[in-house]
Amino acid sequence: MPPITTSQDQAPSPLGAALERVGDRWSLLLVEALLDGSRRFNELLDALPGIAPNILTDRLRRLEREGIVIGTPYSHRPPRMEYTLSADGRDLAGALRLLTDWGARRAGQDVEPHEPLRHARCGTPLEARWYCPTCSQAVADREAPDTRAV
């Protein structure tokens, strides 16, 4: 995937850099499939209906190179791997949950129902907000930085 830039001479934007690492459908769905813990290749094939084995292999290798997924051999003859998210992969989980929630709120009838993340103590659906840890205050959208300028 070519770098996403605003002009030929500029470095990729932060979003462009993120998309270079995990910006295709199968990569994001693969990270989602690993959120609940490690899985083996055939388990990932079952968890991702419609993915071809060669595409799964390609995405796993790419995500391993990017440090998002860690492959650990569980058999040497024949060679077999178990895959889990790295710390970077687990960091990506928060963004995926936000994207999932955003998609669920705007989805039509043809998308499987999605239960929003809820506060364990009271059961209220959670909302993502900008927050300043120094001021201990929520930041309004109009006060948040323009991420395109970062």
N, C-alpha and C positions, 0 to 999 in steps of 0.2 A: 504494500500500500504506500503510495507516494506521500511525502510530508505535506501537511495542510498548512499553508502559509498565506499571509495577506498580500505579499508581493514576492517576486522572484528572489530578491536580495535578503529577505528577512528570515529569521529562524522561525520554526513552527510556534504557533501560539500554545499556551498551556493546554487548551482543549485539543489542539492538533497533535501535540505530543502524546497526550493520553490516548487519543484515537489511533495513533500509530502503533501503540502497544496492544490495545484490546478492542479496536474499533470495528470489529465485524460481528455479525449476529452469532455465529457459532462460538466465538471466543467468549462472549458475554454469557451465553447460555451454559457454556462449559463451566465458567466460574460459578454461576448460580447452582449448577448441579453439585459442585464441591462444597457449597456452604455448610451442608450438614455433616461433613466429614469426608474422609478419604474414600476413594472408589477405585476399582479396577477397570481396565479397558472395557470389558464386556458390560459391566454395570453402567459405565458412561454411555455406551451404545444404546442400552435400554432406556436410560434416563433422557436421551436426546433423540426422540423419534425423528426419522428423516435424515439424520446425518450419515454420510457414507464413511466406512472405516478409514479410507485414505484421508478424508477431510479431518476426521477426528485425530488421526495420527499427526497430521500437519499442524493442527491447532495446539495439540498438546506440546509438540516440540517447540513451537513458537512461544507459547506461554512459559515453557521451561527456560528458554533463552532469555526471556524478558524478566525472569525472576518472580513470576506470578504463581506458578505451579511447581511443585517439587515431585519428581518421580522417584520412587524407591523400589528397587527390585525385591520381589518376594519369591521368585524362582529364577534359577540361572539356566536350567535345562528343562524346557525351553525358556528363553528369557521372557519374563513377565513382570509388569510394573503395577504398582499401586500409586495413585496420584492424590495429592493433597494441596491445599492452598498454602502458599508461603505467607509471611507477615504482610508483604505487599498485596497479596491476593486477598487477605482478610481485610486490609484497609479498603480495598476496592468494593468490598461487600456493602459498606454503607452507601456508596454512590449507587450501586445496583438496586438496593432496597428503595432508595428515593426514586429512581427511574421506574422501577416496577410499580410503585404506588402511583406515580404520575400517569403511567400508561393505563393502570386499572381504572383510575377516575375518568379517563377519557375514552375508554374502550367501548366498543359496541357489544352487541349480544353474542358475537361469535368468539369472544375471548373467555377463557375459564374464569370463574369468580375468584376474586382475590380479597382475602381478609386483611384489613390494614393492621399495621403494627400497633399494639396496644400497651399502655402503661400497666405493668404487672400489678401495681398496688390498687389502682382504681378501675382499670379496664377502659379508660378513655383512649380513643385513637390518637396516636402521636402525630405531631406536625413538625416539619423541619423549619427552623428559624435561624437566621444569622444571630450570633451571640458574641459579645465582646467579653472575654474572660477578665480583662483588666478592669473594666467598668462594672462588671457583673450585671449587664443589661442586654436585653434583646435589642437588635438593631433593625430598624424599619428598612424595607426594600429600598426606599429612596436614599438611605444613608449607606447602603452596602456599596462596595467598590464596583466599578464597571469592570467585569472580568475580561472584557476584550482588550482593555488597556494594560493588563498585567503582563 
